[in-house]
Amino acid sequence: MGAVRAGVGCAAAMVLVLAGCSSSPPTEAGAPTPTPSSPVTSAGDPAPDHDAHQGGSAEAATVAGPLRAGERYVEVGLPRAYTPGAPTTGTDDYRCFLLDPGLDQDAYLTGLDVLPGRDDLVHHVILFRVPPDAVTRARLQDRSVPGQGWTCFGGSGLEGPDDGLDDAPWLGAWAPGGGEQALAPDLGIPLEAGSLVVMQVHYNLISGTGADRSRARLRIAPGTKGLQPLETMLLPAPVELPCRPGADGPLCDRAAALADVKTRFGAFAGATADFLSMICQGNEPGPVQSCSRSMGEPATIRAVAGHMHLLGRSLSIVVNPDSADAHTVLDIPVWDFDDQASRPLDRPVRLEPGDELQVTCEHDQGLRDLLPAFEDQPERYVLWGEGTTDEMCLGIVLVTRP
């Protein structure tokens, strides 16, 4: 199994993976998602005891309750209704909106409640931080495109050379099943004074069209509170799912299927499939794919999530696979697309340099016969792609560092 190490070159190339998590991500502030739904996904088992890796006992997230001492709510959202439309030949519109939370002092994000305006159209929402040194570039990007926001397949479109998988610029994410959550009292995501927020909304038009005005309610604490910074690590793995035996069609050819992904989402986003297959060595085309990464510095896992799309069957994240001290921090034996919430660990797990994190996903082409979203879709070789009827495999790990 190849290990993905987030060096400078790798981080630049992998930026496109960050928001493709339909991400995404999870409902917990700081997760993604995503995916992807992000966060983003899961029904997870708590990590078992393991003396070499255990940390304290505080959870990463709790069900949101009343505001805690010093906290306040800040709401951001689309200033006016936006009507999505697929910019390519597909049925998906990824749109990024630049929002100002009005932070005149350093602060922490301590909770998040994403409120999609149209549940039937919104596939996921991811919020990215825009630090002060990137605000001018963000405003130029926003002004360069007519109408609200800009098309942003694969990321926010504002990623810098230092944005990578070890500290993804996510503030939080929503995907089906998500709701308001707050971080544990000792955790926060730092936001510098003057920071802006990018809200990426993935609209899927299979169920219809119409106007949307999604928004998010941020739970903000003062920067003087001295909280532990929470970071988001992303663990992508390839998707290489051939057509079923006996199935036929032009898109059952991998090259044709990849060309179709690039047509719908652009050459840069479409290159993700080949890039993941290259760096996650040891996988053969089939329903199960894995990828592992080696830790470069200590960290403590506080919460985990996963993200796949409609053909997902199962997902797991394992620490030090194929070793005597292997243990699972996330196990989703039956994937539920409509339950993509992140899960705090009952006992945080300590990671040391050299420890491996492995994400494994299983997909099933047979689900095409059961789901209405595939009724008019041709048989295809399924690869990593941005659309709802494409697929992803993404682990999301929320960590604190010494």
For each residue, the residues with C-beta under 8 A, 3 or more apart:
1: 280 281 282 290 291 292 321 322 358
2: 279 280 281 282 291 292
3: 292 293 294 356
4: 10 14 165 235 236 279 280 291 292 293
5: 10 293 294 296
6: 10 11 14 164 165 166 293 296
7: 10 11
8: 11 12 161 162
9: 12 13
10: 4 5 6 7 13 14 164 165 279
11: 6 7 8 14 15 161 162 163 164 165 166
12: 8 9 15 161 164
13: 9 10 16 275
14: 4 6 10 11 17 18 164 165 236 275
15: 11 12 18 154 155 159 163 164
16: 13 20 154 155 268 269 271 272
17: 14 20 21 154 165 234 236 272 276 394
18: 14 15 21 154 155 159 163 165 168 169 170 234
19: 23 24 34 35 36 94 126 128 152 154 155 156 200
20: 16 17 23 34 35 36 153 154 155 269 272 384 385 386 392
21: 17 18 24 25 32 33 34 35 36 37 38 39 40 124 126 173 234 307 392 394 396
22: 34 35 36 37 123 124 175 202 307 309 386 388 392
23: 19 20 32 33 34 35 36 37 38 39 40 123 124 126 173 175 202 307 392 394
24: 19 21 32 33 34 35 36 37 38 39 40 41 124 126 173 175 307 340 394 396
25: 21 31 32 33 34 35 36 37 38 39 40 41 124 126 170 172 173 174 175 305 307 340 342 394 396
26: 31 32 33 34 37 38 39 40 41 42 172 173 175 178 303 305 340 341 342 396
27: 31 39 112 114 172 173 174 175 177 178 179 180 181 340 341 342
28: 31 39 60 61 112 172 181 183 303 305 341 342 344 398
29: 61 109 110 111 112 171 172 181 182 183 189 219 230
30: 109 170 171 172 183 187 189 230 231 232 398
31: 25 26 27 28 38 39 40 170 172 173 232 303 305 342 396 398
32: 21 23 24 25 26 35 36 37 38 39 40 126 168 170 172 173 232 234 305 307 396
33: 21 23 24 25 26 36 37 38 39 40 124 126 170 172 173 174 175 305 307 340 342 396
34: 19 20 21 22 23 24 25 26 37 38 39 40 124 126 173 175 307 394 396
35: 19 20 21 22 23 24 25 32 38 39 40 41 124 126 173 175 307 340 392 394 396
36: 19 20 21 22 23 24 25 32 33 39 40 124 126 173 175 307 392 394
37: 21 22 23 24 25 26 32 33 34 40 41 123 124 126 173 174 175 176 307 340
38: 21 23 24 25 26 31 32 33 34 35 124 125 126 170 172 173 174 175 305 307 396
39: 21 23 24 25 26 27 28 31 32 33 34 35 36 170 173 175 232 305 307 340 342 396
40: 21 23 24 25 26 31 32 33 34 35 36 37 124 173 175 305 306 307 340 342 394 396
41: 24 25 26 35 37 175 305 306 307 308 315 332 335 339 340 341 342 396
42: 26 304 305 306 315 330 332 339 340 341 342 343
43: 332 334 336 339 343
44: 304 305 329 330 331 332 343
45: 328 330 331
46: 345 346 347
47: 50 301 327 328 329 345 346 347 349
48: 327 328
49: 54 347
50: 47 53 54 325 327 349
51: 54
52: 325 350
53: 50 319 325 327 349 350 351 352 355
54: 49 50 51 347 348 349 350
55: 300 347 348 349 350
56: 347 348
57: 346 347 348
58: 184 185 186 187 302 348
59: 62 184 302 303 344 345 346
60: 28 183 184 187 230 302 303 342 344 345 348 398
61: 28 29 181 182 183 184 302 303 342 344
62: 59 65 181 182 183 184 344
63: 181 182
64: 111 113 179 180 181 182 219
65: 62 182
66:
67: 71 72 73 219
68: 71 110 182 185 221
69:
70: 221 222 225
71: 67 68 110 111 219 220 221
72: 67 219 220
73: 67 217 218 219 220
74: 101 102 103 217 218 220
75: 215 216 217 218
76: 99 100 101 197 199 215 216 218
77: 99 115 199 213 214 215 216
78: 81 82 97 117 148 199 212 213 214 215
79: 148
80: 148 213
81: 78 117 211 212 213
82: 78 95 97 147 148 149 211 212 213
83: 209 210 211 212
84: 93 95 121 201 203 205 209 212
85: 93 205 209
86: 89 90 91 92 93 205
87: 93 151
88: 263 264 265 266
89: 86 263 264
90: 86 264 265 387
91: 86 204 205 206 387 388 389
92: 86 123 202 203 204 205 264 265 386 387 388
93: 84 85 86 87 151 202 203 205
94: 19 151 152 153 154 200 201 202 203 386
95: 82 84 148 149 150 151 152 200 201 203
96: 149 150 151 152 156 157 198 199 200 201
97: 78 82 148 149 198 199 200 201
98: 130 138 139 141 142 149 196 197 198
99: 76 77 196 197 198 199
100: 76 196 197
101: 74 76 191 195 196 197 218 220
102: 74
103: 74 106 107 191 192 193 194 195 220
104: 193 194
105: 193 222 223
106: 103 190 191 192 193 222 223 224
107: 103 190 191 193 220 221 222 223
108: 188 189 190 191 220 221 222 223 225 227
109: 29 30 112 171 172 188 189 191 218 219 220
110: 29 68 71 182 183 187 188 189 219 220 221 227
111: 29 64 71 180 181 182 183 218 219
112: 27 28 29 109 127 171 172 180 181 216 217 218 219
113: 64 179 180 181 216 217 219
114: 27 125 127 172 173 174 178 214 215 216
115: 77 214 215 216 217
116: 119 122 125 174 201 212 214
117: 78 81 122 211 212 213 214 215
118: 121 122 210 211 212 214
119: 116 122
120: 207 208
121: 84 118 203 204 205 207 208 209 210 212
122: 116 117 118 119 125 201 202 203 212 214
123: 22 23 37 92 175 202 203 204 388
124: 21 22 23 24 25 33 34 35 36 37 38 40 173 174 175 201 202
125: 38 114 116 122 173 174 175 199 200 201 202 214 216
126: 19 21 23 24 25 32 33 34 35 36 37 38 170 172 173 174 199 200
127: 112 114 170 171 172 173 197 198 199 200 216
128: 19 156 158 169 170 171 197 198 200
129: 169 170 171 189 191 195 197
130: 98 134 135 138 158 195 196 197 198
131: 134 135 192 195
132: 135 192 193 194 195
133:
134: 130 131 137 138 158 160
135: 130 131 132 138 139 194 195 196
136: 139 140
137: 134 140 141 158
138: 98 130 134 135 141 142 158 196 198
139: 98 135 136 142 143
140: 136 137 143 144
141: 98 137 138 144 145 150 157 158
142: 98 138 139 145 149 150
143: 139 140
144: 140 141 150
145: 141 142 149 150 151
146:
147: 82
148: 78 79 80 82 95 97
149: 82 95 96 97 98 142 145 152
150: 95 96 141 142 144 145 157
151: 87 93 94 95 96 145
152: 19 94 95 96 149 155 156 157 200
153: 20 94 265 266 269 386
154: 15 16 17 18 19 20 94 265 266 268 269 272 386
155: 15 16 18 19 20 152 158 159
156: 19 96 128 152 159 169 198 200
157: 96 141 150 152
158: 128 130 134 137 138 141 155 198
159: 15 18 155 156 163 169
160: 134 163
161: 8 11 12
162: 8 11
163: 11 15 18 159 160 167 168 169
164: 6 10 11 12 14 15 167 168
165: 4 6 10 11 14 17 18 168 233 234 235 236 293
166: 6 11 231 233 296
167: 163 164 231 232 233
168: 18 32 163 164 165 231 232 233 234
169: 18 128 129 156 159 163
170: 18 25 30 31 32 33 38 39 126 127 128 129 173 232
171: 29 30 109 112 127 128 129 189 191 197 218
172: 25 26 27 28 29 30 31 32 33 38 109 112 114 126 127 216
173: 21 23 24 25 26 27 31 32 33 34 35 36 37 38 39 40 114 124 125 126 127 170 178
174: 25 27 33 37 38 114 116 124 125 126 178 216
175: 22 23 24 25 26 27 33 34 35 36 37 38 39 40 41 123 124 125 178 307 340
176: 37 337 338 339 340
177: 27 336 338 339 340 341
178: 26 27 114 173 174 175 340 341
179: 27 64 113 341
180: 27 64 111 112 113 217
181: 27 28 29 61 62 63 64 111 112 113 341 342
182: 29 61 62 63 64 65 68 110 111 219
183: 28 29 30 60 61 62 110 111 187 188 189 230
184: 58 59 60 61 62 187 302 344
185: 58 68
186: 58 227 228
187: 30 58 60 110 183 184 227 228 229 230 302 400
188: 108 109 110 183 221 225 227 228 229 230
189: 29 30 108 109 110 129 171 183 229 230
190: 106 107 108 223 229
191: 101 103 106 107 108 109 129 171 195 220 223
192: 103 106 131 132 195
193: 103 104 105 106 107 132 223
194: 103 104 132 135
195: 101 103 129 130 131 132 135 191 192
196: 98 99 100 101 130 135 138
197: 76 98 99 100 101 127 128 129 130 171 216 218
198: 96 97 98 99 127 128 130 138 156 158
199: 76 77 78 96 97 99 125 126 127 214 216
200: 19 94 95 96 97 125 126 127 128 152 156
201: 84 94 95 96 97 116 122 124 125 212 214
202: 22 23 92 93 94 122 123 124 125 386
203: 84 92 93 94 95 121 122 123 212
204: 91 92 121 123 207 387 388
205: 84 85 86 91 92 93 121 208 209
206: 91 373 388 389
207: 120 121 204
208: 120 121 205
209: 83 84 85 121 205
210: 83 118 121
211: 81 82 83 117 118
212: 78 81 82 83 84 116 117 118 121 122 201 203
213: 77 78 80 81 82 117
214: 77 78 114 115 116 117 118 122 125 199 201
215: 75 76 77 78 114 115 117
216: 75 76 77 112 113 114 115 125 127 172 174 197 199
217: 73 74 75 112 113 115 180
218: 73 74 75 76 101 109 111 112 171 197
219: 29 64 67 71 72 73 109 110 111 112 113 182
220: 71 72 73 74 101 103 107 108 109 110 191
221: 68 70 71 107 108 110 188 225 227
222: 70 105 106 107 108 225
223: 105 106 107 108 190 191 193
224: 106
225: 70 108 188 221 222
226:
227: 108 110 186 187 188 221
228: 186 187 188 400
229: 187 188 189 190 400 401
230: 29 30 60 183 187 188 189 302 398 399 400
231: 30 166 167 168 299 398 399 400 401
232: 30 31 32 39 167 168 170 396 397 398 399
233: 165 166 167 168 299 357 396 397 398 399
234: 17 18 21 32 165 168 394 395 396 397
235: 4 165 291 293 317 357 358 359 394 395 396 397
236: 4 14 17 165 272 276 291 359 384 392 393 394 395
237: 276 280 283 289 290 291 359 360 361 393 394 395
238: 273 276 277 280 283 289 291 384 393
239: 273 276 289 361 363 382 383 384 390 391 392 393
240: 254 273 277 283 284 285 286 289 383
241: 285 286 287 311 363 365 381 382 383 391
242: 252 254 285 286 365 381
243: 247 248 249 252 365 379 380 381
244: 247 365 366 379
245:
246:
247: 243 244 252 365 379
248: 243 252 379
249: 243 252 378 379 380
250: 253 256 378
251: 256 257 260 378 379 380 381
252: 242 243 247 248 249 256 257 379 380 381
253: 250 256 257 381
254: 240 242 257 258 285 381 383
255: 258 259
256: 250 251 252 253 259 260 381
257: 251 252 253 254 260 261 380 381 382 383
258: 254 255 261 262 270 273 274 383
259: 255 256 262 263
260: 251 256 257 263 264 380
261: 257 258 264 265 269 270 273 383 384 385 386 390
262: 258 259 265 266 267 269 270 271
263: 88 89 259 260 270
264: 88 89 90 92 260 261 270 385 386 387
265: 88 90 92 153 154 261 262 269 270 385 386 387
266: 88 153 154 262 269 270
267: 262 270 271
268: 16 154 271
269: 16 20 153 154 261 262 265 266 272 386
270: 258 261 262 263 264 265 266 267 273 385
271: 16 262 267 268 274 275
272: 16 17 20 154 236 269 275 276 384
273: 238 239 240 258 261 270 276 277 383 384 385
274: 258 271 277 278
275: 13 14 271 272 278 279
276: 17 236 237 238 239 272 273 279 280 291 384
277: 238 240 273 274 280 283
278: 274 275 281
279: 2 4 10 275 276 291
280: 1 2 4 237 238 276 277 283 289 290 291 292
281: 1 2 278
282: 1 2 290
283: 237 238 240 277 280 286 289 290 291
284: 240
285: 240 241 242 254
286: 240 241 242 283 289
287: 241 313 362 363 364 365
288: 360 361 362
289: 237 238 239 240 280 283 286 360 361 363 393
290: 1 237 280 282 283 358 359 360 361
291: 1 2 4 235 236 237 238 276 279 280 283 358 359 393
292: 1 2 3 4 280 321 356 357 358 359
293: 3 4 5 6 165 235 356 357 358
294: 3 5 354 355 356
295: 298 299 351 352 353 354 355 356 357
296: 5 6 166 353
297: 353 401
298: 295 350 351 352 353 401 402
299: 231 233 295 350 351 399 400 401
300: 55 348 349 350 351 399 400 401
301: 47 304 329 345 348 349 351 397 398 399
302: 58 59 60 61 184 187 230 344 345 348 398 399 400
303: 26 28 31 59 60 61 342 343 344 345 397 398
304: 42 44 301 317 329 330 342 343 345 395 396 397 398
305: 25 26 28 31 32 33 38 39 40 41 42 44 330 340 341 342 343 395 396 398
306: 40 41 42 315 316 317 330 332 359 361 394 395 396
307: 21 22 23 24 25 32 33 34 35 36 37 38 39 40 41 175 340 392 393 394 396
308: 41 311 312 315 335 337 361 363 391 392 393 394
309: 22 312 337 388 389 390 391 392
310: 337 367 371 373 374 388 389
311: 241 308 363 364 365 367 368 382 391
312: 308 309 315 335 337 361 362 363 364 391
313: 287 334 335 362 363 364 367
314: 332 333 334 335 361 362
315: 41 42 306 308 312 330 332 335 359 360 361 362 393 395
316: 306 328 330 331 332 359 360
317: 235 304 306 328 329 330 357 358 359 360 395 397
318: 321 326 327 328 329 357 358 360
319: 53 325 326 327 328 329 349 351 355 356 357
320: 323 325 326 327 355 356
321: 1 292 318 326 356 358
322: 1 326
323: 320 326 356
324:
325: 50 52 53 319 320
326: 318 319 320 321 322 323
327: 47 48 50 53 318 319 320 349
328: 45 47 48 316 317 318 319 331
329: 44 47 301 304 317 318 319 345 349 397
330: 42 44 45 304 305 306 315 316 317 343 395
331: 44 45 316 328
332: 41 42 43 44 306 314 315 316 335 336
333: 314
334: 43 313 314
335: 41 308 312 313 314 315 332
336: 43 177 332 339 340
337: 176 308 309 310 312 340
338: 176 177
339: 41 42 43 176 177 336
340: 24 25 26 27 33 35 37 39 40 41 42 175 176 177 178 305 307 336 337
341: 26 27 28 41 42 177 178 179 181 305
342: 25 26 27 28 31 33 39 40 41 42 60 61 181 303 304 305 396 398
343: 42 43 44 303 304 305 330
344: 28 59 60 61 62 184 302 303
345: 46 47 59 60 301 302 303 304 329 348 349
346: 46 47 57 59
347: 46 47 49 54 55 56 57
348: 54 55 56 57 58 60 300 301 302 345
349: 47 50 53 54 55 300 301 319 327 329 345
350: 52 53 54 55 298 299 300
351: 53 295 298 299 300 301 319 355 357 399
352: 53 295 298 355
353: 295 296 297 298
354: 294 295
355: 53 294 295 319 320 351 352
356: 3 292 293 294 295 319 320 321 323
357: 233 235 292 293 295 317 318 319 351 395 397
358: 1 235 290 291 292 293 317 318 321
359: 235 236 237 290 291 292 306 315 316 317 393 394 395
360: 237 288 289 290 315 316 317 318
361: 237 239 288 289 290 306 308 312 314 315 393
362: 287 288 312 313 314 315
363: 239 241 287 289 308 311 312 313 382 391 393
364: 287 311 312 313 367
365: 241 242 243 244 247 287 311 368 382
366: 244 369 370
367: 310 311 313 364 370 371 374
368: 311 365 371 374 377 379
369: 366 374
370: 366 367
371: 310 367 368 374
372: 375
373: 206 310 377 388 389
374: 310 367 368 369 371 377 389
375: 372
376:
377: 368 373 374 380 389
378: 249 250 251
379: 243 244 247 248 249 251 252 368
380: 243 249 251 252 257 260 377
381: 241 242 243 251 252 253 254 256 257
382: 239 241 257 311 363 365 385 390 391
383: 239 240 241 254 257 258 261 273 390 391
384: 20 236 238 239 261 272 273 276 390 391 392 393
385: 20 261 264 265 270 273 382 390 391 392
386: 20 22 92 94 153 154 202 261 264 265 269 390
387: 90 91 92 204 264 265 390
388: 22 91 92 123 204 206 309 310 373
389: 91 206 309 310 373 374 377
390: 239 261 309 382 383 384 385 386 387
391: 239 241 308 309 311 312 363 382 383 384 385
392: 20 21 22 23 35 36 236 239 307 308 309 384 385
393: 236 237 238 239 289 291 307 308 315 359 361 363 384
394: 17 21 23 24 25 34 35 36 40 234 235 236 237 306 307 308 359
395: 234 235 236 237 304 305 306 315 317 330 357 359
396: 21 24 25 26 31 32 33 34 35 38 39 40 41 232 233 234 235 304 305 306 307 342
397: 232 233 234 235 301 303 304 317 329 357
398: 28 30 31 60 230 231 232 233 301 302 303 304 305 342
399: 230 231 232 233 299 300 301 302 351
400: 187 228 229 230 231 299 300 302
401: 229 231 297 298 299 300
402: 298
